[in-house]
Amino acid sequence: MNPIRLQGYATQVIEQAESKAKYLGAINIGLSVFSCNYGAQALYQKLGYNVTNINMIKSLR
């Protein structure tokens, strides 16, 4: 496993971004995450993010 993971760095960065957005007057903040990135999804849900959209794609090749 990558030694950078599980150190809380992502949480700190996200919380700083949220703080800055709030300071600038934002009322919502959003992000995109790949459906296969379960670790990121768990982190975002832990931080209070909710699923609002599902995007679908079909390869034509």
mmCIF file of the N, C-alpha and C atoms, coordinates in Angstrom:
data_MODEL
# 
_entry.id   MODEL 
# 
loop_
_atom_site.group_PDB 
_atom_site.id 
_atom_site.type_symbol 
_atom_site.label_atom_id 
_atom_site.label_alt_id 
_atom_site.label_comp_id 
_atom_site.label_asym_id 
_atom_site.label_entity_id 
_atom_site.label_seq_id 
_atom_site.pdbx_PDB_ins_code 
_atom_site.Cartn_x 
_atom_site.Cartn_y 
_atom_site.Cartn_z 
_atom_site.occupancy 
_atom_site.B_iso_or_equiv 
_atom_site.pdbx_formal_charge 
_atom_site.auth_seq_id 
_atom_site.auth_comp_id 
_atom_site.auth_asym_id 
_atom_site.auth_atom_id 
_atom_site.pdbx_PDB_model_num 
ATOM 1   N N  . MET A 1 1  ? 0.847   -1.186 0.000   1.00 0.00 ? 1  MET A N  1 
ATOM 2   C CA . MET A 1 1  ? 0.000   0.000  0.000   1.00 0.00 ? 1  MET A CA 1 
ATOM 3   C C  . MET A 1 1  ? 0.888   1.243  0.000   1.00 0.00 ? 1  MET A C  1 
ATOM 4   N N  . ASN A 1 2  ? 0.415   2.262  -0.660  1.00 0.00 ? 2  ASN A N  1 
ATOM 5   C CA . ASN A 1 2  ? 1.128   3.530  -0.723  1.00 0.00 ? 2  ASN A CA 1 
ATOM 6   C C  . ASN A 1 2  ? 1.230   4.130  0.684   1.00 0.00 ? 2  ASN A C  1 
ATOM 7   N N  . PRO A 1 3  ? 2.442   4.501  1.141   1.00 0.00 ? 3  PRO A N  1 
ATOM 8   C CA . PRO A 1 3  ? 2.604   5.034  2.501   1.00 0.00 ? 3  PRO A CA 1 
ATOM 9   C C  . PRO A 1 3  ? 1.919   6.385  2.723   1.00 0.00 ? 3  PRO A C  1 
ATOM 10  N N  . ILE A 1 4  ? 1.555   7.059  1.655   1.00 0.00 ? 4  ILE A N  1 
ATOM 11  C CA . ILE A 1 4  ? 0.859   8.346  1.776   1.00 0.00 ? 4  ILE A CA 1 
ATOM 12  C C  . ILE A 1 4  ? -0.600  8.140  2.183   1.00 0.00 ? 4  ILE A C  1 
ATOM 13  N N  . ARG A 1 5  ? -1.159  6.998  1.804   1.00 0.00 ? 5  ARG A N  1 
ATOM 14  C CA . ARG A 1 5  ? -2.572  6.728  2.081   1.00 0.00 ? 5  ARG A CA 1 
ATOM 15  C C  . ARG A 1 5  ? -2.823  6.572  3.569   1.00 0.00 ? 5  ARG A C  1 
ATOM 16  N N  . LEU A 1 6  ? -4.035  6.887  3.947   1.00 0.00 ? 6  LEU A N  1 
ATOM 17  C CA . LEU A 1 6  ? -4.533  6.721  5.314   1.00 0.00 ? 6  LEU A CA 1 
ATOM 18  C C  . LEU A 1 6  ? -3.807  7.594  6.335   1.00 0.00 ? 6  LEU A C  1 
ATOM 19  N N  . GLN A 1 7  ? -3.248  8.708  5.873   1.00 0.00 ? 7  GLN A N  1 
ATOM 20  C CA . GLN A 1 7  ? -2.583  9.650  6.768   1.00 0.00 ? 7  GLN A CA 1 
ATOM 21  C C  . GLN A 1 7  ? -3.452  10.878 7.050   1.00 0.00 ? 7  GLN A C  1 
ATOM 22  N N  . GLY A 1 8  ? -4.593  10.969 6.383   1.00 0.00 ? 8  GLY A N  1 
ATOM 23  C CA . GLY A 1 8  ? -5.491  12.097 6.593   1.00 0.00 ? 8  GLY A CA 1 
ATOM 24  C C  . GLY A 1 8  ? -5.233  13.288 5.688   1.00 0.00 ? 8  GLY A C  1 
ATOM 25  N N  . TYR A 1 9  ? -4.306  13.147 4.750   1.00 0.00 ? 9  TYR A N  1 
ATOM 26  C CA . TYR A 1 9  ? -3.982  14.270 3.863   1.00 0.00 ? 9  TYR A CA 1 
ATOM 27  C C  . TYR A 1 9  ? -5.165  14.669 2.985   1.00 0.00 ? 9  TYR A C  1 
ATOM 28  N N  . ALA A 1 10 ? -5.844  13.699 2.427   1.00 0.00 ? 10 ALA A N  1 
ATOM 29  C CA . ALA A 1 10 ? -6.991  14.006 1.560   1.00 0.00 ? 10 ALA A CA 1 
ATOM 30  C C  . ALA A 1 10 ? -8.080  14.725 2.351   1.00 0.00 ? 10 ALA A C  1 
ATOM 31  N N  . THR A 1 11 ? -8.330  14.270 3.558   1.00 0.00 ? 11 THR A N  1 
ATOM 32  C CA . THR A 1 11 ? -9.329  14.919 4.407   1.00 0.00 ? 11 THR A CA 1 
ATOM 33  C C  . THR A 1 11 ? -8.952  16.369 4.664   1.00 0.00 ? 11 THR A C  1 
ATOM 34  N N  . GLN A 1 12 ? -7.687  16.606 4.963   1.00 0.00 ? 12 GLN A N  1 
ATOM 35  C CA . GLN A 1 12 ? -7.226  17.975 5.219   1.00 0.00 ? 12 GLN A CA 1 
ATOM 36  C C  . GLN A 1 12 ? -7.406  18.864 3.993   1.00 0.00 ? 12 GLN A C  1 
ATOM 37  N N  . VAL A 1 13 ? -7.039  18.351 2.830   1.00 0.00 ? 13 VAL A N  1 
ATOM 38  C CA . VAL A 1 13 ? -7.158  19.137 1.594   1.00 0.00 ? 13 VAL A CA 1 
ATOM 39  C C  . VAL A 1 13 ? -8.622  19.447 1.298   1.00 0.00 ? 13 VAL A C  1 
ATOM 40  N N  . ILE A 1 14 ? -9.481  18.450 1.429   1.00 0.00 ? 14 ILE A N  1 
ATOM 41  C CA . ILE A 1 14 ? -10.907 18.655 1.159   1.00 0.00 ? 14 ILE A CA 1 
ATOM 42  C C  . ILE A 1 14 ? -11.497 19.662 2.138   1.00 0.00 ? 14 ILE A C  1 
ATOM 43  N N  . GLU A 1 15 ? -11.161 19.532 3.412   1.00 0.00 ? 15 GLU A N  1 
ATOM 44  C CA . GLU A 1 15 ? -11.686 20.457 4.411   1.00 0.00 ? 15 GLU A CA 1 
ATOM 45  C C  . GLU A 1 15 ? -11.201 21.882 4.159   1.00 0.00 ? 15 GLU A C  1 
ATOM 46  N N  . GLN A 1 16 ? -9.964  22.040 3.713   1.00 0.00 ? 16 GLN A N  1 
ATOM 47  C CA . GLN A 1 16 ? -9.457  23.376 3.376   1.00 0.00 ? 16 GLN A CA 1 
ATOM 48  C C  . GLN A 1 16 ? -10.199 23.943 2.167   1.00 0.00 ? 16 GLN A C  1 
ATOM 49  N N  . ALA A 1 17 ? -10.445 23.109 1.166   1.00 0.00 ? 17 ALA A N  1 
ATOM 50  C CA . ALA A 1 17 ? -11.189 23.556 -0.018  1.00 0.00 ? 17 ALA A CA 1 
ATOM 51  C C  . ALA A 1 17 ? -12.609 23.967 0.366   1.00 0.00 ? 17 ALA A C  1 
ATOM 52  N N  . GLU A 1 18 ? -13.245 23.183 1.228   1.00 0.00 ? 18 GLU A N  1 
ATOM 53  C CA . GLU A 1 18 ? -14.594 23.511 1.681   1.00 0.00 ? 18 GLU A CA 1 
ATOM 54  C C  . GLU A 1 18 ? -14.607 24.831 2.447   1.00 0.00 ? 18 GLU A C  1 
ATOM 55  N N  . SER A 1 19 ? -13.615 25.019 3.300   1.00 0.00 ? 19 SER A N  1 
ATOM 56  C CA . SER A 1 19 ? -13.513 26.249 4.081   1.00 0.00 ? 19 SER A CA 1 
ATOM 57  C C  . SER A 1 19 ? -13.347 27.466 3.172   1.00 0.00 ? 19 SER A C  1 
ATOM 58  N N  . LYS A 1 20 ? -12.486 27.344 2.178   1.00 0.00 ? 20 LYS A N  1 
ATOM 59  C CA . LYS A 1 20 ? -12.258 28.439 1.229   1.00 0.00 ? 20 LYS A CA 1 
ATOM 60  C C  . LYS A 1 20 ? -13.523 28.726 0.429   1.00 0.00 ? 20 LYS A C  1 
ATOM 61  N N  . ALA A 1 21 ? -14.193 27.680 -0.033  1.00 0.00 ? 21 ALA A N  1 
ATOM 62  C CA . ALA A 1 21 ? -15.430 27.859 -0.799  1.00 0.00 ? 21 ALA A CA 1 
ATOM 63  C C  . ALA A 1 21 ? -16.489 28.562 0.045   1.00 0.00 ? 21 ALA A C  1 
ATOM 64  N N  . LYS A 1 22 ? -16.604 28.153 1.294   1.00 0.00 ? 22 LYS A N  1 
ATOM 65  C CA . LYS A 1 22 ? -17.572 28.777 2.199   1.00 0.00 ? 22 LYS A CA 1 
ATOM 66  C C  . LYS A 1 22 ? -17.217 30.248 2.421   1.00 0.00 ? 22 LYS A C  1 
ATOM 67  N N  . TYR A 1 23 ? -15.939 30.527 2.617   1.00 0.00 ? 23 TYR A N  1 
ATOM 68  C CA . TYR A 1 23 ? -15.458 31.899 2.796   1.00 0.00 ? 23 TYR A CA 1 
ATOM 69  C C  . TYR A 1 23 ? -15.809 32.763 1.581   1.00 0.00 ? 23 TYR A C  1 
ATOM 70  N N  . LEU A 1 24 ? -15.731 32.174 0.403   1.00 0.00 ? 24 LEU A N  1 
ATOM 71  C CA . LEU A 1 24 ? -16.021 32.895 -0.839  1.00 0.00 ? 24 LEU A CA 1 
ATOM 72  C C  . LEU A 1 24 ? -17.518 32.990 -1.140  1.00 0.00 ? 24 LEU A C  1 
ATOM 73  N N  . GLY A 1 25 ? -18.346 32.408 -0.275  1.00 0.00 ? 25 GLY A N  1 
ATOM 74  C CA . GLY A 1 25 ? -19.788 32.533 -0.418  1.00 0.00 ? 25 GLY A CA 1 
ATOM 75  C C  . GLY A 1 25 ? -20.498 31.364 -1.067  1.00 0.00 ? 25 GLY A C  1 
ATOM 76  N N  . ALA A 1 26 ? -19.793 30.293 -1.332  1.00 0.00 ? 26 ALA A N  1 
ATOM 77  C CA . ALA A 1 26 ? -20.436 29.121 -1.938  1.00 0.00 ? 26 ALA A CA 1 
ATOM 78  C C  . ALA A 1 26 ? -21.424 28.502 -0.951  1.00 0.00 ? 26 ALA A C  1 
ATOM 79  N N  . ILE A 1 27 ? -22.510 27.990 -1.480  1.00 0.00 ? 27 ILE A N  1 
ATOM 80  C CA . ILE A 1 27 ? -23.486 27.311 -0.624  1.00 0.00 ? 27 ILE A CA 1 
ATOM 81  C C  . ILE A 1 27 ? -23.444 25.798 -0.808  1.00 0.00 ? 27 ILE A C  1 
ATOM 82  N N  . ASN A 1 28 ? -22.812 25.338 -1.874  1.00 0.00 ? 28 ASN A N  1 
ATOM 83  C CA . ASN A 1 28 ? -22.640 23.908 -2.144  1.00 0.00 ? 28 ASN A CA 1 
ATOM 84  C C  . ASN A 1 28 ? -21.251 23.690 -2.721  1.00 0.00 ? 28 ASN A C  1 
ATOM 85  N N  . ILE A 1 29 ? -20.797 22.475 -2.600  1.00 0.00 ? 29 ILE A N  1 
ATOM 86  C CA . ILE A 1 29 ? -19.547 22.077 -3.240  1.00 0.00 ? 29 ILE A CA 1 
ATOM 87  C C  . ILE A 1 29 ? -19.755 20.665 -3.772  1.00 0.00 ? 29 ILE A C  1 
ATOM 88  N N  . GLY A 1 30 ? -19.217 20.378 -4.932  1.00 0.00 ? 30 GLY A N  1 
ATOM 89  C CA . GLY A 1 30 ? -19.398 19.065 -5.538  1.00 0.00 ? 30 GLY A CA 1 
ATOM 90  C C  . GLY A 1 30 ? -18.098 18.513 -6.069  1.00 0.00 ? 30 GLY A C  1 
ATOM 91  N N  . LEU A 1 31 ? -18.130 17.272 -6.432  1.00 0.00 ? 31 LEU A N  1 
ATOM 92  C CA . LEU A 1 31 ? -16.955 16.614 -6.991  1.00 0.00 ? 31 LEU A CA 1 
ATOM 93  C C  . LEU A 1 31 ? -17.395 15.441 -7.835  1.00 0.00 ? 31 LEU A C  1 
ATOM 94  N N  . SER A 1 32 ? -16.457 14.908 -8.588  1.00 0.00 ? 32 SER A N  1 
ATOM 95  C CA . SER A 1 32 ? -16.694 13.713 -9.401  1.00 0.00 ? 32 SER A CA 1 
ATOM 96  C C  . SER A 1 32 ? -15.758 12.617 -8.930  1.00 0.00 ? 32 SER A C  1 
ATOM 97  N N  . VAL A 1 33 ? -16.231 11.391 -9.004  1.00 0.00 ? 33 VAL A N  1 
ATOM 98  C CA . VAL A 1 33 ? -15.411 10.249 -8.599  1.00 0.00 ? 33 VAL A CA 1 
ATOM 99  C C  . VAL A 1 33 ? -15.752 9.073  -9.509  1.00 0.00 ? 33 VAL A C  1 
ATOM 100 N N  . PHE A 1 34 ? -14.739 8.321  -9.897  1.00 0.00 ? 34 PHE A N  1 
ATOM 101 C CA . PHE A 1 34 ? -14.976 7.130  -10.711 1.00 0.00 ? 34 PHE A CA 1 
ATOM 102 C C  . PHE A 1 34 ? -15.718 6.079  -9.893  1.00 0.00 ? 34 PHE A C  1 
ATOM 103 N N  . SER A 1 35 ? -16.619 5.360  -10.536 1.00 0.00 ? 35 SER A N  1 
ATOM 104 C CA . SER A 1 35 ? -17.436 4.360  -9.843  1.00 0.00 ? 35 SER A CA 1 
ATOM 105 C C  . SER A 1 35 ? -16.607 3.241  -9.231  1.00 0.00 ? 35 SER A C  1 
ATOM 106 N N  . CYS A 1 36 ? -15.426 2.986  -9.766  1.00 0.00 ? 36 CYS A N  1 
ATOM 107 C CA . CYS A 1 36 ? -14.573 1.912  -9.245  1.00 0.00 ? 36 CYS A CA 1 
ATOM 108 C C  . CYS A 1 36 ? -13.657 2.384  -8.112  1.00 0.00 ? 36 CYS A C  1 
ATOM 109 N N  . ASN A 1 37 ? -13.696 3.670  -7.766  1.00 0.00 ? 37 ASN A N  1 
ATOM 110 C CA . ASN A 1 37 ? -12.820 4.205  -6.728  1.00 0.00 ? 37 ASN A CA 1 
ATOM 111 C C  . ASN A 1 37 ? -13.544 4.175  -5.378  1.00 0.00 ? 37 ASN A C  1 
ATOM 112 N N  . TYR A 1 38 ? -13.643 2.982  -4.822  1.00 0.00 ? 38 TYR A N  1 
ATOM 113 C CA . TYR A 1 38 ? -14.406 2.769  -3.593  1.00 0.00 ? 38 TYR A CA 1 
ATOM 114 C C  . TYR A 1 38 ? -13.810 3.501  -2.398  1.00 0.00 ? 38 TYR A C  1 
ATOM 115 N N  . GLY A 1 39 ? -12.488 3.586  -2.345  1.00 0.00 ? 39 GLY A N  1 
ATOM 116 C CA . GLY A 1 39 ? -11.838 4.288  -1.240  1.00 0.00 ? 39 GLY A CA 1 
ATOM 117 C C  . GLY A 1 39 ? -12.212 5.758  -1.213  1.00 0.00 ? 39 GLY A C  1 
ATOM 118 N N  . ALA A 1 40 ? -12.172 6.398  -2.377  1.00 0.00 ? 40 ALA A N  1 
ATOM 119 C CA . ALA A 1 40 ? -12.541 7.814  -2.459  1.00 0.00 ? 40 ALA A CA 1 
ATOM 120 C C  . ALA A 1 40 ? -14.019 8.000  -2.132  1.00 0.00 ? 40 ALA A C  1 
ATOM 121 N N  . GLN A 1 41 ? -14.861 7.110  -2.645  1.00 0.00 ? 41 GLN A N  1 
ATOM 122 C CA . GLN A 1 41 ? -16.295 7.216  -2.356  1.00 0.00 ? 41 GLN A CA 1 
ATOM 123 C C  . GLN A 1 41 ? -16.547 7.137  -0.857  1.00 0.00 ? 41 GLN A C  1 
ATOM 124 N N  . ALA A 1 42 ? -15.865 6.221  -0.183  1.00 0.00 ? 42 ALA A N  1 
ATOM 125 C CA . ALA A 1 42 ? -16.032 6.070  1.263   1.00 0.00 ? 42 ALA A CA 1 
ATOM 126 C C  . ALA A 1 42 ? -15.579 7.337  1.990   1.00 0.00 ? 42 ALA A C  1 
ATOM 127 N N  . LEU A 1 43 ? -14.461 7.901  1.547   1.00 0.00 ? 43 LEU A N  1 
ATOM 128 C CA . LEU A 1 43 ? -13.964 9.135  2.161   1.00 0.00 ? 43 LEU A CA 1 
ATOM 129 C C  . LEU A 1 43 ? -14.972 10.260 1.993   1.00 0.00 ? 43 LEU A C  1 
ATOM 130 N N  . TYR A 1 44 ? -15.451 10.449 0.771   1.00 0.00 ? 44 TYR A N  1 
ATOM 131 C CA . TYR A 1 44 ? -16.383 11.547 0.514   1.00 0.00 ? 44 TYR A CA 1 
ATOM 132 C C  . TYR A 1 44 ? -17.673 11.373 1.314   1.00 0.00 ? 44 TYR A C  1 
ATOM 133 N N  . GLN A 1 45 ? -18.168 10.148 1.413   1.00 0.00 ? 45 GLN A N  1 
ATOM 134 C CA . GLN A 1 45 ? -19.373 9.907  2.202   1.00 0.00 ? 45 GLN A CA 1 
ATOM 135 C C  . GLN A 1 45 ? -19.113 10.184 3.676   1.00 0.00 ? 45 GLN A C  1 
ATOM 136 N N  . LYS A 1 46 ? -17.935 9.797  4.159   1.00 0.00 ? 46 LYS A N  1 
ATOM 137 C CA . LYS A 1 46 ? -17.563 10.069 5.548   1.00 0.00 ? 46 LYS A CA 1 
ATOM 138 C C  . LYS A 1 46 ? -17.547 11.571 5.825   1.00 0.00 ? 46 LYS A C  1 
ATOM 139 N N  . LEU A 1 47 ? -17.173 12.354 4.810   1.00 0.00 ? 47 LEU A N  1 
ATOM 140 C CA . LEU A 1 47 ? -17.099 13.806 4.950   1.00 0.00 ? 47 LEU A CA 1 
ATOM 141 C C  . LEU A 1 47 ? -18.435 14.496 4.682   1.00 0.00 ? 47 LEU A C  1 
ATOM 142 N N  . GLY A 1 48 ? -19.482 13.706 4.426   1.00 0.00 ? 48 GLY A N  1 
ATOM 143 C CA . GLY A 1 48 ? -20.821 14.268 4.290   1.00 0.00 ? 48 GLY A CA 1 
ATOM 144 C C  . GLY A 1 48 ? -21.325 14.469 2.876   1.00 0.00 ? 48 GLY A C  1 
ATOM 145 N N  . TYR A 1 49 ? -20.583 13.981 1.885   1.00 0.00 ? 49 TYR A N  1 
ATOM 146 C CA . TYR A 1 49 ? -21.019 14.113 0.495   1.00 0.00 ? 49 TYR A CA 1 
ATOM 147 C C  . TYR A 1 49 ? -22.067 13.048 0.185   1.00 0.00 ? 49 TYR A C  1 
ATOM 148 N N  . ASN A 1 50 ? -23.036 13.406 -0.652  1.00 0.00 ? 50 ASN A N  1 
ATOM 149 C CA . ASN A 1 50 ? -24.106 12.501 -1.060  1.00 0.00 ? 50 ASN A CA 1 
ATOM 150 C C  . ASN A 1 50 ? -24.096 12.323 -2.571  1.00 0.00 ? 50 ASN A C  1 
ATOM 151 N N  . VAL A 1 51 ? -24.468 11.138 -3.021  1.00 0.00 ? 51 VAL A N  1 
ATOM 152 C CA . VAL A 1 51 ? -24.587 10.869 -4.452  1.00 0.00 ? 51 VAL A CA 1 
ATOM 153 C C  . VAL A 1 51 ? -25.800 11.631 -4.974  1.00 0.00 ? 51 VAL A C  1 
ATOM 154 N N  . THR A 1 52 ? -25.581 12.431 -6.024  1.00 0.00 ? 52 THR A N  1 
ATOM 155 C CA . THR A 1 52 ? -26.685 13.188 -6.613  1.00 0.00 ? 52 THR A CA 1 
ATOM 156 C C  . THR A 1 52 ? -26.896 12.858 -8.081  1.00 0.00 ? 52 THR A C  1 
ATOM 157 N N  . ASN A 1 53 ? -25.872 12.363 -8.753  1.00 0.00 ? 53 ASN A N  1 
ATOM 158 C CA . ASN A 1 53 ? -25.955 12.061 -10.184 1.00 0.00 ? 53 ASN A CA 1 
ATOM 159 C C  . ASN A 1 53 ? -25.252 10.742 -10.466 1.00 0.00 ? 53 ASN A C  1 
ATOM 160 N N  . ILE A 1 54 ? -25.703 10.093 -11.505 1.00 0.00 ? 54 ILE A N  1 
ATOM 161 C CA . ILE A 1 54 ? -25.002 8.921  -12.022 1.00 0.00 ? 54 ILE A CA 1 
ATOM 162 C C  . ILE A 1 54 ? -24.829 9.153  -13.511 1.00 0.00 ? 54 ILE A C  1 
ATOM 163 N N  . ASN A 1 55 ? -23.597 9.136  -13.975 1.00 0.00 ? 55 ASN A N  1 
ATOM 164 C CA . ASN A 1 55 ? -23.304 9.301  -15.397 1.00 0.00 ? 55 ASN A CA 1 
ATOM 165 C C  . ASN A 1 55 ? -23.024 7.935  -15.995 1.00 0.00 ? 55 ASN A C  1 
ATOM 166 N N  . MET A 1 56 ? -23.494 7.727  -17.204 1.00 0.00 ? 56 MET A N  1 
ATOM 167 C CA . MET A 1 56 ? -23.272 6.451  -17.878 1.00 0.00 ? 56 MET A CA 1 
ATOM 168 C C  . MET A 1 56 ? -22.636 6.712  -19.231 1.00 0.00 ? 56 MET A C  1 
ATOM 169 N N  . ILE A 1 57 ? -21.841 5.763  -19.670 1.00 0.00 ? 57 ILE A N  1 
ATOM 170 C CA . ILE A 1 57 ? -21.148 5.894  -20.947 1.00 0.00 ? 57 ILE A CA 1 
ATOM 171 C C  . ILE A 1 57 ? -21.134 4.538  -21.638 1.00 0.00 ? 57 ILE A C  1 
ATOM 172 N N  . LYS A 1 58 ? -21.128 4.555  -22.941 1.00 0.00 ? 58 LYS A N  1 
ATOM 173 C CA . LYS A 1 58 ? -21.042 3.328  -23.731 1.00 0.00 ? 58 LYS A CA 1 
ATOM 174 C C  . LYS A 1 58 ? -19.925 3.505  -24.739 1.00 0.00 ? 58 LYS A C  1 
ATOM 175 N N  . SER A 1 59 ? -19.006 2.562  -24.762 1.00 0.00 ? 59 SER A N  1 
ATOM 176 C CA . SER A 1 59 ? -17.928 2.588  -25.740 1.00 0.00 ? 59 SER A CA 1 
ATOM 177 C C  . SER A 1 59 ? -18.469 2.167  -27.096 1.00 0.00 ? 59 SER A C  1 
ATOM 178 N N  . LEU A 1 60 ? -18.081 2.865  -28.132 1.00 0.00 ? 60 LEU A N  1 
ATOM 179 C CA . LEU A 1 60 ? -18.519 2.535  -29.488 1.00 0.00 ? 60 LEU A CA 1 
ATOM 180 C C  . LEU A 1 60 ? -17.420 1.840  -30.273 1.00 0.00 ? 60 LEU A C  1 
ATOM 181 N N  . ARG A 1 61 ? -16.394 1.426  -29.616 1.00 0.00 ? 61 ARG A N  1 
ATOM 182 C CA . ARG A 1 61 ? -15.289 0.715  -30.273 1.00 0.00 ? 61 ARG A CA 1 
ATOM 183 C C  . ARG A 1 61 ? -15.350 -0.749 -29.980 1.00 0.00 ? 61 ARG A C  1 
# 
